[in-house]
Amino acid sequence: MSIDEFLVTKLRAAIALLGRRQVAKMFDINTKTLSRWEAGNIPNPGLVANALENIIKTKSRSSAGNGDFRFVDLFAGIGGIRLGFEAAGGKCVYTCEWNKYAVQTYAANFLPDHPVASDITKVSPEEIPDHDVLLAGFPCQPFSIAGVSKKNSLGISHGFACEAQGTLFFDIAKILHIKRPPAFLLENVKNLMSHDKGNTFRIIRKTLEEELGYRIFPMVVDAKGFVPQHRERIYIVGFRSPVSFSWDRFEKPDSLSRKMKDVLHPENGNEVSSHDLNRGYIFGDGGKVSDKYTLSDKLWQYLQNYAAKHKAKGNGFGFGLVGPENVARTLSARYYKDGSEILVSRGKKKNPRRMTPRECARLMGYPDDFIIPVSDTQAYKQFGNSVVVPVIEEIARIMKPYILELAGDRKKGRKKVSA
């Protein structure tokens, strides 16, 4: 994505946050002119960029200064991993994300201090700034070994140049090979370890350790306790040089310390429905959840019949009904379809409802001032695909001492070379 494209995305985020009339008023133009700017016909991009920065700076989470360490955010989604590492004092210097709606949300929450690359397969590693940590929540793709010619595209005589080629993991491997950051964190679904009878993870481990020379520390973490949700994901921590990193330092809250009451709209008047960040989700002085999230009679009956049919067959398929004292199932990217995995009870003889996008954001550990500028459908997909932010914060915390140690060694080595 070019700087101009990113600027238009940022402009749309400002419109989503403040409204068309308010943004037009701030620029002293009418809404028709604003529409032309949205279409890319911006007369002075530099002037608009500066104004947008002032408009949204109070909502921005861009790291101040240089940070304690520098990181790149690959397969960035809506910025959940970035939030976790910024909380540890890191500075994001590069972002890559292909989904235009995810970029819209990312842009609404992080000022465009750098453009977002859209296709990692077309990124040259040399173009990526030097960094101390590579972060990537990469998709899991099949690793096909048979029939792949052993190209020596990275100057390596064997290994991932053959086995992992054609996968998105290969693009991460290329960046690690060329840029040699001191550390990385990769995130994926729990089943990555068992995918293709273990062959996928075998190739990943072989690539990272044998071919690239990193020491890796994989761990499956359940987010339950950080948030009221059972959500298992694998996190692969890697360091270029020997360090005493251990998952034993990972501090996990009691698994029942968080309940759904911590994320649901209270509907008791404590939330203001007119607030920009809640607009459309709740209404009235009592802050009641909008009726549009309540399941129709037809859909609710279908889900009950579906659950009964599978229960009769001895299967565990069906909807998940939660109340304030419960812990939810895993929020998935398909939540927009019917919300069946996490339905909020509204009491006896009442149809349950979906969570609102704001409740989904809370369920993933995002702060309440996180801007959601996209449709409900896109928001559900984005939070269903996201990481749990407090989990990332804890991983960043236990990684940071070793990141700083290795980053310091790297800087010393540069000084010696330049001297």
C-alpha positions in Angstrom: 0.0 0.0 0.0 1.4 3.4 -1.0 1.5 6.4 1.3 -1.4 8.0 -0.6 -3.5 4.9 -0.3 -2.7 4.6 3.4 -3.7 8.3 3.8 -7.1 7.7 2.2 -7.6 4.7 4.6 -6.7 7.0 7.5 -9.1 9.6 6.2 -11.9 7.0 6.1 -11.0 6.0 9.6 -11.4 9.6 10.8 -14.8 9.7 9.1 -15.9 6.5 10.8 -14.7 7.9 14.1 -16.0 11.5 14.0 -18.6 11.5 11.2 -18.5 13.1 7.7 -19.7 16.5 8.7 -17.3 16.8 11.6 -14.3 15.8 9.5 -15.3 18.1 6.6 -15.8 21.0 9.1 -12.2 20.4 10.5 -10.8 20.8 7.0 -13.1 23.7 6.2 -14.6 21.9 3.2 -18.0 20.6 2.3 -19.0 16.9 2.4 -18.9 16.6 -1.5 -15.2 17.7 -1.5 -14.6 15.2 1.3 -16.0 12.5 -0.9 -13.6 13.4 -3.7 -10.7 13.2 -1.2 -12.0 9.7 -0.2 -11.8 8.8 -3.8 -8.1 9.7 -3.8 -8.4 13.2 -5.3 -6.5 14.9 -2.4 -5.0 18.2 -3.6 -2.3 18.4 -0.9 -1.5 15.0 0.7 1.1 16.4 3.0 -1.2 19.0 4.4 -4.0 16.5 4.9 -1.7 14.0 6.5 -0.6 16.6 9.1 -4.2 17.6 9.8 -5.2 14.0 10.2 -2.4 13.4 12.6 -3.7 16.2 14.8 -7.3 15.0 14.5 -6.7 11.5 15.7 -3.5 11.8 17.7 -5.3 11.3 21.0 -6.5 7.9 19.7 -3.2 6.9 18.3 -1.1 4.1 19.9 2.1 4.8 17.9 5.2 4.3 20.0 6.8 7.5 21.1 10.5 8.1 20.3 12.7 5.2 19.3 11.4 2.7 21.9 13.5 0.3 23.9 13.7 -2.0 20.9 12.4 -2.1 17.3 10.0 -4.7 15.8 8.3 -5.5 12.5 4.7 -6.5 12.4 4.0 -9.1 9.7 0.5 -10.6 9.0 -0.4 -7.7 11.3 -4.2 -8.1 11.2 -5.6 -5.3 13.3 -2.5 -4.8 15.4 -3.0 -7.1 18.4 0.6 -8.3 18.5 1.8 -4.8 18.0 -0.2 -3.6 21.0 1.4 -6.3 23.2 4.9 -5.4 22.2 4.3 -1.7 22.4 3.2 -2.2 26.0 6.7 -3.7 26.6 8.3 -0.6 25.2 8.8 -1.6 21.6 8.7 0.6 18.5 7.0 -0.7 15.3 9.1 0.2 12.2 7.4 -1.9 9.5 3.9 -3.4 8.9 2.6 -5.9 6.4 -1.1 -6.9 6.1 -3.0 -7.8 2.9 -6.7 -7.5 4.0 -8.0 -4.1 3.2 -10.6 -4.1 6.0 -8.0 -5.1 8.6 -5.8 -2.3 7.3 -8.7 0.1 7.8 -9.0 -0.9 11.5 -5.2 -0.8 11.9 -5.0 2.6 10.3 -7.7 3.9 12.7 -5.7 2.9 15.7 -2.1 3.6 14.6 -0.9 6.8 12.9 0.6 6.3 9.5 4.2 6.7 10.6 5.0 4.2 7.9 2.9 2.7 5.0 1.5 -0.8 5.2 2.9 -3.3 2.7 0.0 -5.4 1.4 1.7 -8.5 -0.1 4.5 -10.2 1.8 5.3 -12.4 -1.2 6.3 -9.3 -3.2 8.3 -7.7 -0.3 12.1 -7.7 -0.8 13.7 -8.4 2.7 16.3 -5.7 1.9 13.5 -3.1 1.9 12.5 -3.9 5.5 14.2 -1.7 8.2 16.6 -3.3 10.6 14.8 -4.6 13.7 15.3 -6.5 16.9 12.2 -8.6 16.8 10.2 -10.1 14.0 6.5 -10.6 14.8 4.2 -12.7 12.7 0.8 -14.4 13.2 1.2 -16.3 9.9 -1.4 -18.5 8.2 -0.9 -22.2 8.3 -0.5 -23.6 4.8 0.2 -27.1 3.6 3.9 -27.9 3.1 4.4 -29.9 0.0 7.7 -31.7 -0.2 7.2 -34.0 -3.1 7.9 -32.6 -6.6 9.5 -29.4 -5.3 12.7 -28.6 -7.1 15.7 -27.8 -4.8 16.2 -24.2 -5.7 19.0 -22.4 -4.1 17.2 -19.1 -3.9 18.7 -18.1 -0.6 22.2 -19.2 -1.0 21.6 -22.3 1.1 22.4 -25.7 -0.4 19.5 -27.5 1.1 16.5 -27.2 3.5 13.7 -24.7 3.5 14.6 -23.4 0.0 13.0 -26.7 -1.1 10.6 -27.9 1.6 8.9 -24.7 2.6 8.8 -23.0 -0.8 5.4 -21.8 -1.9 4.2 -21.2 1.6 3.9 -18.0 3.5 6.2 -19.3 6.1 8.9 -19.3 3.4 8.6 -15.5 3.2 9.2 -15.2 6.9 12.2 -17.5 6.6 13.6 -15.3 3.8 13.3 -12.2 6.0 15.0 -14.0 8.9 17.8 -15.2 6.7 18.5 -11.7 5.2 17.8 -9.4 8.2 19.0 -11.7 11.0 16.9 -10.1 13.8 18.0 -11.2 17.3 14.5 -12.5 18.2 11.1 -13.4 16.8 7.7 -14.5 17.8 5.4 -16.6 15.6 1.8 -17.3 16.4 -0.5 -19.9 15.0 -3.3 -22.3 15.7 -2.7 -25.1 18.2 -3.1 -27.7 15.5 0.1 -26.5 13.7 2.0 -29.1 15.7 -0.1 -32.0 14.5 -0.8 -30.6 11.0 0.0 -33.1 8.2 0.9 -35.8 10.8 3.5 -33.4 12.3 5.4 -32.8 9.0 4.5 -29.1 8.9 6.0 -28.4 12.3 9.0 -30.6 11.6 9.8 -28.5 8.6 9.3 -25.2 10.6 11.6 -26.4 13.3 14.2 -27.7 10.9 14.1 -24.4 9.0 14.4 -22.2 12.0 16.9 -24.2 13.9 19.1 -26.2 11.5 19.0 -23.9 8.5 18.7 -20.4 10.1 20.5 -21.1 13.3 17.8 -19.9 15.8 17.0 -21.6 19.0 13.2 -21.9 19.3 10.9 -22.3 22.3 7.4 -23.4 21.3 4.5 -23.4 23.7 0.7 -23.8 23.5 -1.0 -21.2 25.7 -4.7 -21.1 26.7 -5.9 -17.5 27.0 -8.5 -18.5 29.7 -7.7 -16.4 32.7 -6.3 -13.5 30.7 -9.8 -13.2 29.2 -13.0 -15.2 29.8 -12.4 -17.4 26.7 -11.0 -20.8 26.1 -8.5 -20.1 23.3 -5.4 -22.2 22.7 -2.7 -21.0 20.4 0.9 -22.0 19.7 3.6 -19.3 20.2 7.1 -20.0 18.9 9.7 -17.8 20.5 13.1 -17.7 18.8 16.5 -16.2 19.6 19.5 -16.0 17.3 22.0 -16.5 20.1 22.0 -18.7 23.2 19.9 -17.1 26.0 18.4 -18.4 29.2 14.8 -17.8 28.1 12.2 -20.1 29.7 8.5 -20.3 29.6 8.6 -20.9 33.4 8.7 -17.1 33.7 5.3 -16.9 32.0 2.8 -15.7 34.6 -0.7 -17.0 33.9 -3.7 -15.8 35.9 -6.1 -18.3 37.5 -8.2 -19.7 34.7 -11.5 -18.6 36.3 -10.3 -15.1 37.3 -12.2 -13.5 34.3 -15.9 -14.1 33.6 -18.1 -12.9 30.8 -19.5 -10.2 33.1 -16.1 -8.5 32.6 -16.7 -8.1 28.8 -20.5 -7.9 28.4 -22.3 -4.6 28.2 -23.7 -4.0 31.7 -27.0 -2.7 30.4 -27.5 -0.8 33.7 -26.8 2.8 32.6 -23.0 2.7 33.3 -22.2 2.8 29.6 -23.2 5.9 27.5 -24.9 4.9 24.2 -24.0 8.2 22.6 -20.3 7.7 22.9 -18.7 7.3 19.5 -17.1 3.9 20.5 -20.4 2.4 21.5 -22.7 4.0 18.9 -24.8 1.4 17.2 -24.1 -1.3 19.8 -26.2 0.0 22.7 -29.0 2.5 23.1 -30.9 4.6 25.6 -30.0 5.9 29.0 -29.8 2.3 30.3 -27.3 1.3 27.7 -29.3 -1.7 26.5 -27.8 -3.8 23.7 -29.4 -3.1 20.3 -32.2 -5.5 19.3 -30.4 -6.2 16.0 -28.0 -8.5 17.9 -30.9 -10.7 19.2 -31.4 -13.9 17.2 -34.6 -14.2 15.1 -37.1 -16.9 16.0 -36.2 -18.8 12.9 -32.4 -18.8 13.5 -32.8 -19.6 17.2 -35.1 -22.5 16.4 -32.7 -23.8 13.7 -29.8 -23.8 16.1 -31.8 -25.6 18.8 -32.9 -28.3 16.3 -29.4 -28.6 15.0 -28.0 -29.1 18.5 -30.7 -31.6 19.3 -30.0 -33.6 16.2 -26.3 -33.9 16.9 -26.8 -34.6 20.6 -29.0 -37.6 19.6 -26.1 -38.9 17.5 -23.7 -38.6 20.4 -21.9 -35.6 18.9 -20.9 -32.5 20.8 -21.9 -30.0 18.1 -24.2 -27.2 19.0 -24.5 -23.7 20.2 -22.7 -22.3 23.3 -24.9 -20.3 25.7 -23.2 -18.0 28.2 -24.2 -15.8 31.1 -22.2 -13.3 33.2 -20.5 -16.0 35.3 -19.4 -18.2 32.4 -16.3 -18.6 30.3 -16.8 -18.6 26.6 -15.8 -21.0 23.9 -13.3 -19.9 21.3 -14.4 -16.9 19.2 -13.9 -17.7 15.5 -13.8 -15.7 12.3 -17.1 -17.3 11.4 -18.9 -15.7 14.3 -20.6 -13.3 11.8 -22.6 -16.2 10.4 -24.9 -17.1 13.3 -22.9 -16.4 16.5 -23.6 -19.9 17.6 -20.3 -20.6 19.5 -21.0 -17.7 21.9 -24.6 -16.7 22.4 -25.4 -14.4 25.3 -28.4 -15.5 27.4 -31.2 -12.9 27.8 -33.2 -15.0 30.3 -35.9 -17.7 30.1 -38.3 -17.6 27.2 -36.1 -14.9 25.4 -34.0 -15.5 22.4 -30.3 -15.1 23.1 -28.2 -12.6 21.2 -24.8 -12.3 19.6 -22.1 -10.4 21.3 -21.6 -6.9 19.9 -18.2 -6.1 18.2 -17.3 -4.1 21.3 -17.8 -7.1 23.5 -15.8 -9.2 21.0 -13.0 -6.7 21.3 -13.1 -7.0 25.1 -13.1 -10.8 24.8 -9.8 -10.5 22.9 -8.3 -8.1 25.5 -8.5 -4.9 23.4 -8.9 -1.7 25.4 -12.3 0.1 25.2 -10.9 3.0 23.3 -9.8 0.7 20.4 -11.6 2.1 17.3 -13.8 -0.3 15.3 -14.4 1.6 12.0 -15.6 -1.4 9.9 -19.0 -3.2 9.5 -20.1 -5.7 12.1 -19.3 -8.6 9.7 -15.8 -7.4 9.2 -15.3 -6.7 12.9 -16.4 -10.3 13.8 -13.9 -11.7 11.3 -11.1 -9.5 12.6 -11.5 -10.2 16.3 -12.1 -13.9 15.5 -8.7 -14.0 13.7 -6.9 -11.9 16.3 -4.5 -12.7 19.1 -5.5 -12.1 22.7 -3.6 -8.9 23.6 -2.9 -9.6 27.3 -1.3 -13.0 26.3 1.0 -11.1 23.9 1.8 -8.5 26.6 3.0 -11.3 28.9 5.1 -13.0 26.2 6.7 -9.6 25.4 7.4 -9.1 29.0 9.4 -12.3 29.4 11.1 -11.9 26.1 12.2 -8.3 26.6 15.3 -8.8 28.8 16.8 -11.2 26.2 15.7 -8.9 23.3 17.6 -6.0 24.9 20.6 -8.2 25.7 20.9 -9.4 22.1 20.0 -6.0 20.6 22.8 -4.5 22.7 25.3 -7.0 21.4 24.2 -6.3 17.9 24.8 -2.5 18.3 28.2 -3.2 19.9 29.1 -5.3 16.9 28.2 -2.5 14.5 30.3 0.0 16.4 33.3 -2.3 16.2 32.8 -2.8 12.5 32.5 1.0 11.9 35.5 1.7 14.0 
